[in-house]
Amino acid sequence: MNLAPALYAKAPTPASAFACGPAALAPREREALQHIAAGHTYVQTARRMGLSKHTVDAYLRRIRTKLGISNTAELTRLAVSLGL
């Protein structure tokens, strides 16, 4: 049994993400998502945005809920695919 093709297959993107899209996100949520997708930590993102790390965490939790995403890797992949 050859599993190689399955390993290299493109992971499906949550359908709800494209239904909502970045337009469903508030401007500050979009900004936080851009920072996280660029590889910044919550603390770095908070400093750049002039917020507490708890506020950044709240923004990202809301984004995950809105877009049906469960982890940061999926969040980053989606941000890149949406051009953020």
N, C-alpha and C positions, 0 to 999 in steps of 0.2 A: 504494500500500500504506500503510495507516494503522497506525502503531505506538503511537499514543497510549494505547489501552486497556492494552497490555502494560506501558507505563511506569508506570501507576498501579495496576496489579494488586498485591494484597498478596503479599509475599514468603512463600514456604512456610516453615514452622517445622520444624526437624529433628524427625522423628518420635521419635527416640530421646530427645529432651528431655522430651517428655511421658510417655514410658514410664518414664523415671527420675524426672523431676520434681525439685523442690527437696529432696525427702526423701532423695534419693541423695547430697546434699551434706552435708559435715560442717558443724557450726554456724559455725566460723570461715571456711570457704569461702563459706557463705551471707553472712556479714557482709562479707567482702571484695567479693563480688559486688554487694552493696547499695551499697557506697561507690563502686565503679567505675561502676555504673549511674547514680549520682547525679552523675557527672561529675568525680569526684576522680581525681587522678593516682595512680600507684603509690606515690610518695613521701608524698603526703597521706594515702592510705589506711594506709600503714605507720605514720605518726605517730599517726593516730587509733586504730589498733589496738595500738600499742605493739610493733610488729614491725619487722624490716628489710624494705627494698623487695624483697629477694631472696625472702623468705618469701611476701610478697604475690604475687610473680611465680609462685612454685611453686604456691600455692593456685589461681591463675587458670589455670595450665597444666593442673592436675588437673581443674578444672571443665570446661575445653574438651575434655579427653579423655573425661570421663564423659558429657558431653552431645553430643559429636560436633560441636562448634562450632570454626570455624577462625580467627575474628578478633574483635576487641573490639566492633565494631559489632553483630555477631550476638549476642554475649554480652549487651550492653546491651539490645538489643531483646527477647531472651528474658527477661531479668530483669524488664523492665517488663511483659511479657505474663503472667508468672507472679505478678505482684503483689509482687515483692521491691523 
